[in-house]
């Protein structure tokens, strides 16, 4: 049976005397990385994005846009720390209180 390229590479590593050295070097590098990378319990990361979920049960798409989406856009757009990139308004025919996101059929 002929070996493909991966079989030949595996066979070369199995026969090589450098394989244990490469393995030990890789493990040592991993241990060094774990010990050297600084860690914080609560890092101070600034994420300039928010998700706002609001519902208007029984409203038409136009009502949802005019009465809910646009006022929320105007309120959130006043902050200079983030930019409103996208607004999505979902109209659900049935609203189930246990499913806060999306439409439940």
Steps between C-alpha positions, in 0.01 A plus 500: 500500500639839404500786749379849427674818602357497854611140553852585387516801732372290793753228426781755488399636842470152648854408388664833581702552817395866502133423566533483882697826497234676291228366733680619814567841341130537408389406852755737657382783277140433603585497871701822459207665320258400776729640769611813315169635366351746750156414633236700684190377673294784359681660206395850404387450141305772326250363250339786304183306426166438666203280422155641569198272494155656517160365411174645381256207481232520235649800320548517125852532356446870432376560856794307642742710298339837578402445863786280619805471275548866402467642854745241632743584218477869587561434870794266445646717222553789742794329669838573347655176630337279237334523160167347398591276207195286457142490621284192469130504588319168515123471492372182664149371435499318837693619800606251766647656812748214553672566165656847517679489161351433156157385396351182639261314274 
